Amino acid sequence: MRDGYPAEVMQRWADEYGSVVRFDLLTFTGVVTAEPEHVKAILATQFDSFEKGPIFHTQMNSLLGTGIFNADGDMWKFHRSITRPFFTRERISDFEIYNRNCDLSLKEAKNRLAEGYSIDFQDLVSRFTLDSATEFLFGTTVGSLSAGIPYPPLSALKNSPSFYNHPSNIFVNAFLEGQVLTGLRYSLGTDWPLGPDFWKNKVTPLRKIMDDFTEPLMKEALAKREERIFKKDSKSEDGEPAALLEHLVGQTQDPKILKDELVNLLVAGRDTTMCLLAFSFYMLSEHPDIEHRLRQEIFEKVGPTNNPTYDQMREMKFVRAFLNGTSFDFILLCTSFGLVVLISANFLLTIGQLTQGFLYRTTKKPVVWPNKDPNQKPFYIPANTICYYTVINMHRRTDLWGPDALKFDPDRFLDERLHKYLAPNPYIFCPFNAGPRICLGQQFAYHEATFYLVRLLQQFTGFTLDKSTNIQPPAEWASCGGLKATEKVHPMSHLTMYIKGGLWVRMKDLNSSEV
């Protein structure tokens, strides 16, 4: 896992055996596919034949409980029904939360850069997305930006004890460690109890730290609901809830359901947009010509200092294409990680390398998948089979996207390639999943990322990586093919993708003469 690259093992298998592979690991058998027709079947056309499944539920239960990402059937429908009404256009187009937290984060960046130090942009935007997510969900923020941002590991100025002991950092550390340990369970399949949790459940105390933050807020929201009912204040009862938690307590008063749902939505609200923004900066540092095109569109549609509006975001076609291009190259939702070693085909692999960059479903009943070769038999998948689908590899297939599939090129979402490849085959691009379980917060994430990108490019330019601080990819990657050979950072994954050791960067203030 230390030297692994997302989905590389499955890519090697696909190169050798084809895009559908059956494999045996310890005590379970799995099937992996990178075929868009099979992804379409899993997510949409045969949706009722698949579920997260009992293995997934037990792996994720300590962290996610029975929340929307760890539920099937009627429980999933219930979670979806109580959450969806809050993600209206009006809700996700209220940018005041973004504006407040974006200003705080860019101020932190500007002050640290003025001291002469590089900044961990991944950490910076994770604080922005966490504070924005908690404010949207709870009506109050965890305040991670108020803790400040870290100094580079080798700097003369060390982070103070008050930084490490800040309540928000205690919350964040538990949040991250819980994801990593849960990802380790995911990697082990049916044998996950033999892993790090063999002697005791290591995730439960971390979830307790998270609940210590959410539980008082939940109790307050429940108490306010009871107070409104007692006073029979119909205006207050029927008024628009200010935060998602206030909306949820109107749908259910079950404390466990509420706490589980909040943690599930927090994982999505923080990590998905953090991943998108971190890898967006990485691409800006690699492609200064794209930076200039983005700024030109932003200044034409929004101006040099204004905040973007909903309608202006819709007009910025290249900004949206750029974000699509980033999520095309660096898939956001992975739900996978691992470190445990096994013997397979007479050589050592890590399960983390095997499952990194994948999502999976379990068959509830036998299913049949079509074979892309009409001269070959279709694929029969028995009931209770774990089916992995490799979206990141599907995004990099030249037969699906053309000969330049490995090139970072946002224009593929604007020019004739859009109509040639994506329009007739939409399931070749699934950064937010698809079908009935498509991410409810997809537009929320796009709006949040667009807002931050606009404000960043209005204020800064000269985006570069701090090579002396960033963890460099293993030297042997340079001799590999594909994107792996060109990486300047080390992409990894737990429940989403991230950059190992952070993304340490430098940038400079944008002067009027450079506009």
Rosetta blueprint (number, residue, H / E / L):
1 M L
2 R L
3 D L
4 G L
5 Y L
6 P L
7 A L
8 E H
9 V H
10 M H
11 Q H
12 R H
13 W H
14 A H
15 D H
16 E H
17 Y H
18 G L
19 S L
20 V E
21 V E
22 R E
23 F E
24 D E
25 L E
26 L L
27 T L
28 F E
29 T E
30 G E
31 V E
32 V E
33 T E
34 A L
35 E L
36 P H
37 E H
38 H H
39 V H
40 K H
41 A H
42 I H
43 L H
44 A H
45 T H
46 Q L
47 F H
48 D H
49 S H
50 F E
51 E E
52 K L
53 G H
54 P H
55 I H
56 F H
57 H H
58 T H
59 Q H
60 M H
61 N H
62 S H
63 L H
64 L H
65 G L
66 T L
67 G L
68 I H
69 F H
70 N H
71 A L
72 D L
73 G H
74 D H
75 M H
76 W H
77 K H
78 F H
79 H H
80 R H
81 S H
82 I H
83 T H
84 R H
85 P H
86 F H
87 F L
88 T L
89 R H
90 E H
91 R H
92 I H
93 S L
94 D L
95 F L
96 E H
97 I H
98 Y H
99 N H
100 R H
101 N H
102 C H
103 D H
104 L H
105 S H
106 L H
107 K H
108 E H
109 A H
110 K H
111 N H
112 R H
113 L H
114 A H
115 E L
116 G L
117 Y L
118 S L
119 I E
120 D E
121 F H
122 Q H
123 D H
124 L H
125 V H
126 S H
127 R H
128 F H
129 T H
130 L H
131 D H
132 S H
133 A H
134 T H
135 E H
136 F H
137 L H
138 F H
139 G L
140 T L
141 T L
142 V L
143 G L
144 S H
145 L H
146 S H
147 A H
148 G L
149 I L
150 P L
151 Y L
152 P L
153 P L
154 L L
155 S L
156 A L
157 L L
158 K L
159 N L
160 S L
161 P H
162 S H
163 F H
164 Y H
165 N L
166 H L
167 P H
168 S H
169 N H
170 I H
171 F H
172 V H
173 N H
174 A H
175 F H
176 L H
177 E H
178 G H
179 Q H
180 V H
181 L H
182 T H
183 G H
184 L H
185 R H
186 Y H
187 S H
188 L L
189 G H
190 T H
191 D H
192 W H
193 P H
194 L H
195 G L
196 P L
197 D L
198 F L
199 W L
200 K L
201 N L
202 K L
203 V L
204 T H
205 P H
206 L H
207 R H
208 K H
209 I H
210 M H
211 D H
212 D H
213 F H
214 T H
215 E H
216 P H
217 L H
218 M H
219 K H
220 E H
221 A H
222 L H
223 A H
224 K H
225 R H
226 E H
227 E H
228 R H
229 I H
230 F H
231 K H
232 K L
233 D L
234 S H
235 K H
236 S H
237 E H
238 D H
239 G L
240 E L
241 P L
242 A L
243 A L
244 L H
245 L H
246 E H
247 H H
248 L H
249 V L
250 G L
251 Q L
252 T L
253 Q L
254 D L
255 P H
256 K H
257 I H
258 L H
259 K H
260 D H
261 E H
262 L H
263 V H
264 N H
265 L H
266 L H
267 V H
268 A H
269 G H
270 R H
271 D H
272 T H
273 T H
274 M H
275 C H
276 L H
277 L H
278 A H
279 F H
280 S H
281 F H
282 Y H
283 M H
284 L H
285 S H
286 E H
287 H L
288 P H
289 D H
290 I H
291 E H
292 H H
293 R H
294 L H
295 R H
296 Q H
297 E H
298 I H
299 F H
300 E H
301 K H
302 V L
303 G L
304 P L
305 T L
306 N L
307 N L
308 P L
309 T L
310 Y H
311 D H
312 Q H
313 M H
314 R H
315 E H
316 M L
317 K H
318 F H
319 V H
320 R H
321 A H
322 F H
323 L H
324 N H
325 G H
326 T H
327 S H
328 F H
329 D H
330 F L
331 I L
332 L L
333 L E
334 C L
335 T L
336 S L
337 F L
338 G L
339 L L
340 V L
341 V E
342 L E
343 I E
344 S E
345 A L
346 N L
347 F E
348 L E
349 L E
350 T E
351 I H
352 G H
353 Q H
354 L H
355 T H
356 Q L
357 G L
358 F L
359 L E
360 Y E
361 R E
362 T E
363 T E
364 K L
365 K L
366 P L
367 V E
368 V E
369 W E
370 P L
371 N L
372 K L
373 D L
374 P L
375 N L
376 Q L
377 K L
378 P L
379 F E
380 Y E
381 I E
382 P L
383 A L
384 N L
385 T L
386 I E
387 C E
388 Y E
389 Y E
390 T L
391 V H
392 I H
393 N H
394 M H
395 H L
396 R L
397 R L
398 T H
399 D H
400 L H
401 W H
402 G L
403 P L
404 D L
405 A L
406 L L
407 K L
408 F L
409 D L
410 P H
411 D H
412 R H
413 F H
414 L L
415 D L
416 E H
417 R H
418 L H
419 H H
420 K H
421 Y H
422 L H
423 A L
424 P L
425 N L
426 P H
427 Y H
428 I H
429 F L
430 C L
431 P L
432 F L
433 N L
434 A L
435 G H
436 P H
437 R H
438 I L
439 C L
440 L L
441 G L
442 Q H
443 Q H
444 F H
445 A H
446 Y H
447 H H
448 E H
449 A H
450 T H
451 F H
452 Y H
453 L H
454 V H
455 R H
456 L H
457 L H
458 Q H
459 Q H
460 F E
461 T E
462 G E
463 F E
464 T E
465 L E
466 D L
467 K L
468 S L
469 T L
470 N L
471 I L
472 Q L
473 P L
474 P L
475 A H
476 E H
477 W H
478 A H
479 S H
480 C L
481 G L
482 G H
483 L H
484 K H
485 A H
486 T H
487 E L
488 K L
489 V L
490 H L
491 P E
492 M E
493 S E
494 H L
495 L L
496 T E
497 M E
498 Y E
499 I E
500 K L
501 G L
502 G L
503 L L
504 W E
505 V E
506 R E
507 M E
508 K E
509 D E
510 L L
511 N L
512 S H
513 S H
514 E H
515 V L
